[in-house]
């Protein structure tokens, strides 16, 4: 009986090292994002598996830190269908970094875990999926620049049949972000009051939420290979997330700067949509909101509502419907100015109300209809 090897189990140690080097070289480029700032990267050894750390010292009294984690979810399947992986990092960084800034924190460092089924395309020809890893790494660099963070470490592992998806190259990608904040400036929602205005930051895609419903609609209506029948739909669904953390950190001052805008609440519109996420910060004081001028959803969201028969009430609970972040402020036009300066669409969309009800003027398929959600 011949001896089995690790390669026989579908794991190539050399190829794994090569993939790690690709991500390491991409990560190294992102260190410039923190040069001369809190979180400047120090490299003890210049090897992809070596020790890396950050400079921490001279922080203002009351500085606090924490780590947040998230992943891309099922959006990877769309990338797998299109064999296009160069935008997924934007979704990953948006999930972790934009969650951090909702408290007034400044994201500084990101580390990720990339689990793939295999890196080997064919044992016979020696072909690999390293080009797909290079696509992921390319997105890494752009996403880190948009979020103004450095990628300091990561892990890649071949897990065989434990990772499934569409087509031969499947993966799951999650990340952690280290953030710093000033304890006396943490945004809790306690300062929200009736009459304060709400500003929306524009989102032209799905971000990384509600994709299970998207995939269910497309598969049930167009079949398993729906992306081949409607490639335009697939590309629209894959559209990368806007990353707001750089702009919002400028507004709040982050860990070391001074605030440029008085902000009392921030809602990152992910799972649960506007009703779920905005309610979290409004219910702190038992208030509600009237949203009568939201951004409209993307055309793909309209199309999916029509194809799947999705009511506006459900669409606003599932997708961002064109509004990726909502900011409660006494200075709405300062928020708009900073966001637009960084290329992010922004506009005042409503006000905080005393009654604990959220009223939303729909921009979905039944535009103009008032939707009501209880704040709880």
N, C-alpha and C positions, 0 to 999 in steps of 0.2 A: 504494500500500500504506500503510495507516494505521500510525502509530507505536504500539508497545506501551508500556504503563506498568507500574510495579511492582504496581499494583492488579490489572492483568490477570493477573499471576502469582499472585494470591491473597493478596497482602500489603497491608494497609492501615496506612500509617505513622501516621496520626492515631489510628486505633483501637488500634494498638500502644502509643502514648503514653498513651492513656486507660487501658488495662489496667495499664500501668506505674504510673500515678498511683494507681490503686486499691490495688495492692500496696504502694506507698510509704506511703500514708496508714495502711494497716494496720500496716506495719512501724514507723511513727513511734510508734504507741500502745505497742508492745512495749519502747520504750526506757526506759520507767518501770521495767521489771523490773530494770534494772542501775543505776538512779539512786543515787548515793552508794556504789556498790560498784565492785569491779574490773570494768572494761569499761564504765564510764559513757560514753554516746555523745555525741560532740561533732559538731555540724553546722556545717560551714564555710559552706555555702550552702543556703538553704531551697527547694530545687527537687528534684524526684524524681530527676533525673540528677546532682545535685550531689555534692560531696565530704562523706563522713562518716567519722569515725574514732573511736577510743576513747582515754580517758585511761589511760596506763600510767606508773606511777611509784611509788617507795617500796615496791616488792615485796620480800618476804623473800628473803634470800640463798638460792640454790638453786632459785628458781622457774623452771620450764621451761614451754614452750608448744609446741603443735603444731596441725595442722588435720586433721580427719577428714572423709571423704566417704561418702555412701550415697544410695540412692534408694528409691522406694516399690515398684518392680518392677511386677508385673502386677495389683496390687490396684486400680489405676486403672480397669481394665476393669469392675469391679463398680460403681464410681461412675458410669461412663459408661452402664451398663445402667439404672441407677436415676435418672440425671440428678440425682445428689445428691453434691455435691463439698465439703461443709462440714466433713467429718471427716478428709479425706486428709492435712491438715497434721499431725494427731496421729501418723499413721503415719510421716511423713517425719521429724518431730522425734524420735520414739522411736528410729528407726534410728540417727540421728547422735549424739544427746545421750546415750542410754543406752549406746551403745558407748564413749563417752568416760569415763563414770564407772566403768566396770569396772576402770580403772587407778588410780582414786582422784582423777582429774582433775575439774575444775569447768568444765562448758560455759559459755561466756560469750556468744559471738556466732554467729549463723547467717546465711548467705547462700544463696540458692537460684537454680537455673536452671529455668525453666518453658518447655518447648518444646511448642507447640500446632500442630495442623495448620492451623487458621484461626480467626480471631476474627469472621469475617463469616458470618452465617447466611444472608442473602439480599441479593444486590446490588440486586434489584428493589425490595424493601421497605425496605432499609436496616437490617433487624434484625441484631443482633449477639449474640455469646456473652458479652458483658460481665457479665451476671448470674451466669454460672458462675464467672468470675474473682472476682467479689465473694464468692461462696460460699467459694472457696479462701482469700481474704483473711480472711474471718470466722474460718475454722479456724486460720489463721496466729496470730491474736491469742490464742485460747484455748490453743493448743499452746505458744506461747512463754511464757505465764504459768505453765503447768504445769511446763515445763522450767526456768523462771527464767532465760531468756536474752533477748537483744535481737536483733531482725532488723535487720541494718545495711545490707544491699544485696541485689540480686537482678537477674536478667535474664529477659526474656520474649522469645520469638521465634516467628514464624509460619514453619513449615517445610514446609507443604503435604503432599504424599504421603509425605514422609520419616517422618511420624508417623501411625501407624494405630491402630485399636482398634475398639470397638463403637459404632455410631451415628455421627452427623456431627461431634461435638466430641470430639477425641482429644488426649491430652497425655502427656508424660513429665515427672516432677518429681524433681529431685535437689537435694542440698544439701551444703554444707560447714559444719563447726562449728569455731570457734576455741576451744581449751581451754587452761587453765593448771593446773599442778600443782606440788607440792613434790617435788623429785627424791628426797629422802630418805624420802618417804612413798608412792612409787609401789607399787601392789599388783601383785606379779609372780606370786604363787602359791608362792614359795619358802618362805614361813612356814607353809604348810599342813602339818598333822601329823595322824596317826591320832587319832581320838577327838573332834576338833573337829566342831561341829555345822553343819548346812547348813539355811539358812532359805530358803523360797521366797516370792517376791512373786507375788501372784495375777494372772492374765491371763484375762479372760473371752472373748477373741476370738483371731483368728489372728495378730495383729500384722501384719507385712508379709512373711510367709514361708510357703512351701508352697502358695501360691495357684495355681501352675500345675497342681498335682495336683488341687486343689479344682475348678478350671475344667474340667479334663479329665473328672472324674467327673460333674459336672453336665451338661456338653454331651453326653457319651456316653450318659447315662441318660435325659435329659429333652429333648435337642435344643438347637439353636442359641438358641432364645428361652426357655431354662429359667427366666430371672428373671420372665417373665410368668406361667409356670405355677406357680412357687413364689416369689412375692415375699418371703415371710417368710424363706426361706432366704437370698435375696440380701441382705436387710437384716442378717441375722445374720452373714453372711460379711464385710460391710462394717464391722462394729462397729469403732470406732477403737481404736488401741493405747493401753494404759496407758503413761504416761510416768513413769519412776522416778527420773530424774536429780536432781530437786529433793530428794527424800527421801534418796537415796544420798549426795549431796553434803553434806547435813547430817550423815549418819553419819560420813563420812570427814574432814570439815572442809574439803574442797575446797582451794582455793589459799591462802586467808587465815585460815580458821578452825582450830580445834583439833578433833581427832577425838573423837567422842562414843562410838564403839564400836571395839573391836579387831577389824578385819576382815582376813583373810588371803587371801581369794580371791573374785572375783566373776565369774559366768558369765552373759552376756546370751544368753538362749535364742532364737536366730534360726535361720538355715539350719543344718541338721544336728541340730536338736533338742537334747534333754538329753544324749544320748550324745556328740554331736559337740562341743558347747560346754563341758560340764562336764569332759570329758576333757582339753581344752586346758590347764586350770589344775591338774588332778590329776597329769598326766603329768610336770610339772616335777620332782616328787620321786618319781615312780613309784608313787603311791598310787591307791586306788580309793574307792568309796563304796557305802553301803547306803542306798537311798531307799525307805522303807516307809510314808510318810505324805504323799505328794504331793497337791497339789490335784487334783481331778478335772477332766477336759477339759470344755469347753463342750458343750452339747447338740448343737450343730451338728457338732462333731467326732465325737460318737457316731453321728449320723445319716449322716455321710459315710463313716465306717468301714463301716457296714452297707450303704449304697447301693453303695459301690465295692468292697466286700470287702477292705478294707484291714486287714491284720493289726496287732496291737498293736505288734509289733517295728518295723514300718515307720512306723506313726503316730508313735511316739516319736522316730524319726529325722527326721521331716518337719515335724511341728507342735510347738508348745510344750506342748500337752496340758494347758493350764491353769496353767502355771508359766512366767512371762515372764522371771524372773531368779532365780538361785540365789546365795546369799551364804554363804561359809564364815566362821565366826566362833567366838570363844571366849565370846561374850556374846549368845546368840541372842535373849533376851527384850528386850534393848535395841534390836536390829534390828527386832523385831516392834513395839515401842512407837513408834518413830519412824515406821515405815511406816504404821501404823494411824492415827497422829495426822494424817498427810497423806492419809488416805482410801484407802490401799492395803492390800488384804488380805495378810496375812503369817502364816506359821506354820513352826515347825521341822519338817523333813521327813525328816531322816536324819543320818548321820554319815560322816566320812571313815574309810576302812579301810586297813590296811597292804597287803593284796593288791591288785594292779592290775586289779581287775575291778569294773565298775559293776553292782550288782544293783538292779533297779527293780521294786517291787511295782506291777503295772499297775493303772491306774484306767480303762483303756479298755474295749472290749466284752468282753474276757475278764478282768474285774477279779479281782484276787487272784493271778493268775499271776505268777511271778517271771521277769522278763526279764533276761538277762545280756549285757553288752557289754564287750568288752576295752578297757581304757584304753591307747591308743597314739597 
